[in-house]
Each structure stands twice: as structure tokens, then as C-alpha cells.
Amino acid sequence: MKTATLLIPLLPLASFIITGLLGKRYFGVKSHYLSVAAVAVSWLLSLYLIIQVERGEELHWTVYSWIAAGSFKVEIGFLVDQLTAVMLLVVSTVGFMVHVYSIGYMKGDGGYYRFFAYLNLFMFSMFMLILGNNFLMLYIFWEAVGLCSYLLISFWYTKQSAANAGTKAFLVNRVGDFGFGLGIMLIFVTVGTLSYQGVFGSVNLIGSGTLTAICLLLFMGAIGKSAQFPLHVWLPDAMEGPTPVSSLIHAATMVNAGVYMVARANPLFAGSHTAMFVVALVGTFTAIFAASIGLVQNDIKKVLAYSTISQLGYMFAALGVGAWAAGMFHLVAHGFFKGLLFLCSGSVIHALGGEQDMRKMGGLKGKIKITYWTFVIGALAISGFPGLAGFWSKDSILAGAFNSGYWYFWATGIIAAFMTAFYMFRLIFMTFHGKPRDEQAFAHAHESPWSMTGPLIVLAIPSVLIGLALGLPPEDGHIDRFLEPVFEAVKGEVHAFGALDIGLMIFSALIGLAGIGLAWLFYVKRTDLPEKVGARAGILYRLVLNKYWIDEIYFALFINPVRALGRGLWRWVDAGMIDGFANGSAKFFRGVGVVIRPAQSGKVQAYLFSMFLGLLALMAAYFILTL
Amino acid sequence: MYEFQSQIGFPILTLLTFLPAVGGLAILFMRGKPRLYKSLTLAVTGVNFLLSLVLIAYFDRYSAEMQFVEKAPWISSLGISYHMAVDGISVLLIMLTALLSLIIVPASWNYIKDREMQFFAAFLFLETGMIGVFCARDLFLFYVFWEIMLIPMYFIIGVWGGPRRIYAAIKFFLFTFAGSLLMLIAIVAIAYLARANQYATPVFDMDLLEKATFSYSVQIFAFLAFFIAFAVKVPMWPLHTWLPDAHVEAPTAGSVILAGVMLKVGGYGMLRLCIPLFPDAVVAIAPYILVLSLIAIVYGALVSLVQKDLKKLVAYSSVSHMGFVTAGIFALNVIGIEGGIMVMFSHGLLTGALFLMVGFMYERLHTREIADMGGLAGPFPVMAGFLLFFTLASLGLPGLSGFVGEFLSLMGLFTYNKAMAAVASIGIILAAAYLLWMFQRVMFTGLRDDKWYKFPDFSLREMASLLPLGFLAIWAGVYPNTFLQLIQPSATRITEKIAPYLADHGGAIERLFASLGGLF
């Protein structure tokens, strides 16, 4: 088990180093061989680990002492338990599929080797993030996946928008990490260790105020990484990156890190009612907030991006109301179907030669059949169509919210679910149905190669089945029982599944169907309606269309003032005050020099005389001092 | 009379210190033979670097004692002796000095057109001064090396610098010299005060001075005098304005040494003299110094953000990074002190590398204006890779050297005062802002000028000068214990000196920040 655990991250790391150094010169169009092979093996080893955990094994292994400074000691070590296994399943599977997909998608790109090297580096970092056994490792690889995200968002660096998006992503995440870092320090100062085991073992020793502070600071990091309001602004821009990246990093894996963090730190969060409420509140608000923006986006990837933000909100809502397993369940299901949806959108973009604007699509249903059907499966799954993955996972979240007594979280979740179904099928109908709006692009459209459609089909399978496999019966499915040891400390009273639950389930299924129906009405049946409604909604429509002007607000409130402050300090304080003072005193001494210049007359007798005076003065001083 | 106790059979510290000066003298007789004197410089700095590795190898890293002690009487009537010895902090900084001194030789191989011989000689004398400062255990000797260091640097900026070199050199000299004078007064004062009734002569020996006790008011004044001298070097806000000018005008090699070593001399002095000699004063004044450090961190970062000249940007970033050094040191606990030292080490590597890169870029582009660059990753992919690496390391990406120091420094500060650590953490956000924004404007987006495709990417010589720095940056990031072990006993010893005085601190600023910390 140790060897497998070690190899899972190290294989992609080795491949990153080799491909990164030698790829350009020696590998060229074959750069993916090593890269894909490494991830494939990591995937197999992950499955092996999951089976081991399923059999009841765990791994706690300290590899080496990383930092030891005074009383501050941190190790590099691994922890493999049920939670790790669940994360491994998503990360390795989607990661492997995205690697395969990229062979087709990135074909012919000038930076082909670079792309695969970065992807490998990401896999290494993400694996280490979920395998680590302490908070500092979480932080390190949290930043490392952020780096990979940065590199891959600005992959096409000659585009100004891509370069901006990369920098923005890194910076917004740093704002979140500001809190995360302080949270870690507070943990250390409070309990004197950073290992999960040590910290969770001493939860009882932490004062309640400190515990809330720790949780909120940590959660600030999660808000950044998982793109929750108000730090969600980087994720839509991150769509500048190649689509496989959006699928892997910005939908299925990295953005889940925040959810993973809260789930991992469940003994801490569960101890603070305030923190839990904040998590639920931020999650629920983000769920509906992002969904509302998704309603009016015209860029196919942007719709999916806002959808991701919204779905991550659901996960936090689940954790916040104490439905821990439901949150993780949705993470898994979402990882598969959102990964699938992004890859499908990539296939559409590929088919249309790079077009992302849905207003220029339409009627593609018959031309790219595999993409269409897998896309529909993904859309149904996320819309909560009965039986599919999202139905079970979303329903267990909503049920959790309802049963925990937060009816307003439940109601918000229901409205967001309605919006989700609507915008997803708006996307499907605009893209695949109706008449082609751009004849030329339509004429050239073609189905993607097998390397791309293969992963679509593979990922469609769990999108359909994983709910049935893991989530039945609701709230007591396989995943609930599997994760039980992880959430042992926070287990609430067992909730009996009853008639009310079935009623809620039917209700939320109907809500999803209603959303699909409305989308059909708007974008298939009466295509004149959207414009009319938009005109009627007036300010409300402009509000969502402009994403609530959050970016503009940030520029006005933070970015521009900070730059102005920097400029002001440089011009006025540095050049004006400090140098002004220094140069002023230089001038003063020059003035003094003019006055005393006659002293340096060059006449020896004058010098002798002043030396004599000086000697007298010194003697006088000595005499007085020794009195 | 001359005695030395050493783990190896020869006086390695004297050798390390004076070999460069001997080489520098020899060079002065090689007029007109550029290949010869360049090779000799390379050989001398190379041997010195190997010697520094020998020093580390034989250094007993589990001992807090001063090691490789060499003693000889010098001006006995005044109690001045030639006393050299090192601890873990010195050893680490000596290695850094020797490495950077070696690296700048190939980097300046074709760079200097005028008075080349004197240029290389100046660097060798400079190396003697720097290493001497890190070895000296006698205050007078320390001061001598301190001044030896100042003079070659003054000429390096003033003779081989850019268009405003005279202004920059004089500014550098005046700021530094004003500090030196204060220090000299303080040195003489405490040497005489320590004599008291115990000794026959004034006391310059640091071993003896550490045992002496000074009255509180003497401590305050002497501390401030030393502190200002060192703060100019660091440089701490508001004594930093000589730095951007000096850096912009200095030749590449000068900037590398200035940022890589000379700034560290300031931090080193604080650790070596300010804290052990005046522990009572330190505890009282530390909160104010921490406030200055916080200002430096945030202020330096904000000003970096708006720089248009690449070299000036790196220079101002030094003000911010060195703020973490003083913040860590004056948190007055082992974690913070080790963090401060690690930031010094890491900053030496990374800023050294960044200045080298700016120099290499200037040799091709003949500009340092960020606005003239853009899209350089196209014609210069290797350059882009190196710049990305050092940029990321500099903004504190975990796994590279910058992170370890900054995190420990913050951790130490957090232990001391939570609100202060929160303010300092803003610097980490801002560091990412100014560095990534710089990188984006230099390397990303469209290429300004297609002619740059005609210029070659980094040569082997250029890569060879950057690779050792990158290698050490990774080492210190992945396995920092190698370096932390080296400094741990010394850091612990320093904190033990302050420990008795720590109980009764709590000035106005302390209380202010403590109440802010209550928000957590």
C-alpha cells in the first residue's frame, strides 16, 4: 500500500520533469505517450488503493521531516482513508480521461509538450493535496494546484485575455489563502501541531471563539479555491484555458479542494455552530447567485463555469447543514457529469473550429451525434432527471437541508435547481436544436476523433449510474456507509426515510422537469420569448447579464485604489518626503561647507592653531568628565 | 600568540577572507591581460566557494558554540585583537556570499567594457570585506571589514554604473556612511563602558562584550546606533531610498552582490550585535521595529506594483522581502529568527537570480522598461522559463525557498502578535500581484517587436550562472532542514539571551496590536 501511495503522485511528477525538459526537443507530437501512460498507471493504482480502503485498511505514514524550526515541526506524510479514497476516485478517473481527450483536442498545438507537462504537474499536486496528512501539506499543494491552474489558464499566453485571466485566478486565490495561512498559524499556536490526527484529537481543548476563528479563516481559503461568492470572479475568466483544463481543473478536481478541506476538517467545523452556518449560507447564496448569472450567458463554457460555481455552492450548503456525506456524494457525481459536460462543450468547440458563442450555433444534433447524446446525458444528470447521478446527490443535499430545519436553505436550493435545469437545457437547445445560425461553421462541423469521444462515453456511464450505485437507499447508500468512519465525530441522529422524503424527492424531480420544459418553450417552441422577457425584466436582466457588476466593483474598490496608493507612496513619500529630507540635509551641509570653507585655507599655521585649540578642548572635556 | 582551534588543520576563516584580497592585488599587476585576470578571478572565487563548502562540511551543526576560532593579538593596548569565528548563521551567509561572488564572474565576462581589470579587483576586495564581516568576533575588526565592504561598492556603482551613477553612488555612500559613523561611536562607547573595573583595556572582543551588562539607557542608545547602521543596509523603511537608485545604476554584478549579500549584512548585524549585546533594549524597542517592518512589507510591495523599470521593481520588492527578515527576527522567538534567516538566504538566491536575469535581458533588449517588453516568451522560451521559476519562488510558492522563510517568519510573528502577522500577510498577496503582473507584461501577450526573434535565447554561460541558484532554491524548499539545522542552535542561543527580559514587555504599540489581535 505504501508503494502504491507513493507512486500515484510520483509517476506524474516524473513524467512532468521528463516531458517538460525533453519534450520540446525529443518528443514533439509524441509528448503524450509518457504523460498519458503515467496517469493511466496512477489511475490503476488509485483503484487498487480504493479497494484496499474498501476492505478496511488505512494508511498513516510519515515520510520525512520537512520543516523543523524550534517547536514548529511539520512532516511530509500520507493519510489514506475513506475520504481520500473518494477523492482519488474522481481525480484519477477524470484525470485519466482528460489526458486521453487532450491527445485529440490539443493536436497540432505549438505547445503540445508543454500542455501535457503542465497536466502532469497538476495531477501530481492534486494527488498530493488529497494524500497529505497535515494542514501545511494541504496548503502547499493547494498553492501548487493553483500554480498549475495559472499556467494552464494562460496557456495561450499571447492572448491578452488569457494572460489576464491567469493572473486574476492566482491573485484571487491568494486573497483566500491569506485567510487559510492565518488559519493554519492559529491552529499551530493553539494546539501545537498541524497533523490532522493531532489537531482533530485536541478539538476539545480549543476554545469556542478560537475554533470559530480557525474555521472561518480556513473557509476563506475554500471560498477562494472553490470559487464561492465573493471570490468566485476568477472561475468564469479561467475559461480562457483550453477546454480539457476547464474540465479537469475548473470543474471536476481542483475547485473541489475547498469542499475537501471542509469535509476533512469536519471535527473542527462541527464544533462551531457559527462556522457551519456561514458555510451553509455562503454555499446556498452562491448556488442561486451563480445560477442566476448562468441563465443569460451566451458563451457555452461560461454557462458551464457559472454552473460549476453554483453546484459547488450546493456542496458547501450540504456540509454546512451537516449533511456531510451528501456533500461528498455530490462532489463525486458532479465531478463526473461536469467533467463530461465540459469535455462535450470542448467537442462542440472543436467541431466548430473554435466557436464558443452559442448564438452562432444551433442544429448540430445530427452532425455530432456522440457529442450530442453524451451532452444530453450530462445535462439530464445535472438537472436532476430521475434516476441519474445528480438526482440522487442533489436530492440528498436538499433533504439534508430540509431535515436540519433550515427550510430557507432548502427553498433556495429548489429555486437554484429550477434555474440549473433551465440554463442547461437552454444550452442544449441553443447548441443542438433549431436551425443553424452560422451556416458556414455548420457546414464544416464534424464529429471529434475517438480519443475525444471515447472519454465522453466513459464519463457518461458514471453520470448515469453512480447515483444508483452509491446513493441507494437515499441517505443510507453505499457512500454514506463508506464515509461513516470519516464523519463519525459529527454524526447526527439517524433519520428515518419516510413518506415526506419521497414527497420532497418527487417535488424536486418535478422542479427539474419544469425547468427543462420552460427552456424548451423559450428556445424551441417560441424563440421570440427570451427577447421579450429580457426587455420586460429591464434592470433585473441587465443586472444578471453584467454579472452584478462584481468585477467592476472590485476594480473601483480595490484594484484602482491600491495602484493609486502605490503611485502616491512612490511619488510623494519616497521621492517627495524621504528623498526631500535627505537631499535637503545634503544641501544644508553644503551650506555649512560654504561657511566653514575658510577653515581649509591651506595655511599650515592656521591648521596648527586649530589643532592646538582642539587639543585644549579635549583636555578640558576629559578634565570635566573625570571630576 | 596566534592560536586557532579548528576542525580542520588550517585557519580556514583567514584563508576564506583574505584569499580574494590577495587575488585582487595580484590582478592589479596584470594590466592588458584580460583572459588571465578573468581566469584568476574565476579561480579565486571558485576556490573560495569550495572552501565555504568545506567549512559547512566540517561545521558541527549541533553546537551553538562559535567554531573555527582564530585569535591573534593586534592592538593589545586598546584590547583589539584579530579574532575570527563562525556560527551556523555566519556559515550559511558565507556560503551564499562565496556562491554569488563566483556566479557574477562568468555573468560579467563580457559585460564590462571599461577598466575591466579594476572592476574584477574591486569585486575581490569586496568579497574579502563581506566574508570578513561574517567572521569577525572583534568589534573593531568587524568595523574594519564593514568599511572595506563599503568602498569597493561605492566605486562599482560610481565608475561602472549607469547614467546617474554619481548621484546613486553618493547617495549610497552617504546613507551607509551616516549609519557607519553612528555605529563607530557606539562601538567606542561600549568598548570603554564595558571596561568598567573588570578589564585593563577597552573591550572589543564580542565574547567578552556578550558577558558584559550595560545600563538600560546605555543599551537603548547603543542599540539604536547599531540598529540604524544595520537598518540602512537592510534597508528598512524609511531608510531605503538609496536602494532603488543604487540598484538601477549599478552594473548587474553590483546589483547581485548588493541585493544578495550586502542587504543581509544588515540583518546579520542585528542578530550578531543588536540582540545579544543589548537584550533589554531589544525587548523594549522590538514592537516599534516590527511596525517599521510591517510598513516596509506593505509599502515596498505597493511601490513595486507601480514600477515601470524592471530593475527598480525588483529593488523595491527587496524592501518588502527584507521586511519579512526584520519582522521574523524581532518577533524574538526561535521560529521567527530562523524564518528571518531563511528569508535572507532565499532572498539572496532569488533576488540575485532576478538581477542577473534583468542584466541578461538588458544585454539583448537594451531596455529595462516593462512597457517596451511583452510577449518575450515567444522568442525567448528558456528565458521565460527561468523568469517564471524565480518569479514564483520569489512570491513564496510552496516547495521553493521563498515560502519556507516567509512562512516561518510569519509563524514567529503570529506567535508574538496575531494582528501583526495578519498585516504582514497582506504582503504575500501583494507580492503575487506585483510579480505576476510584471511577468505577464514582460513575457505574455503579443510581441512588441519582431526583431527580437533575431536575438539568441539564453546561452549555456547564462544558464550555468542561474542553475545553481535555482537548484538551491528547490533544495531549500523541498528539504529546508539542511539549512534550518545549521542555524537552529545559533537561533536558540540568541533567544536564550533575550528570554529573561521578555516577561515585562508591553509598550503602547504592543497593546494596540494586542487589542487588534483580540479580533481573532
Interface residues (C-beta under 8 A of the other chain):
Chain A: K24 Y64 S65 W66 I67 A68 A69 G70 S71 F72 Y139 I140 F141 E143 A144 L147 Y150 S154 Y157 T158 K159 Q160 A162 A163 N164 G166 T167 F170 L171 R174 V175 D177 F178 G181 L182 M185 L186 F188 V189 T210 A213 V562 R563 L565 G566 R567 L569 W570 V573 D574 M577 I578 D579 A582 A586
Chain B: K171 L174 F175 P238 H240 T241 P244 Y299 L302 V303 S304 L305 V306 Q307 N333 V334 I335 E338 G339 G375 A377 G378 P381 L392 L397 P398 G399 F403 V404 F407 L408 L410 M411 F414 T415 K418 A421 A422 S425 I426 I428 I429 L430 A432 A433 L436 W437 Q440 M443 F444 T445 G446 L447 Y479 P480 N481 L484 Q485 Q488 A491 T492 F520
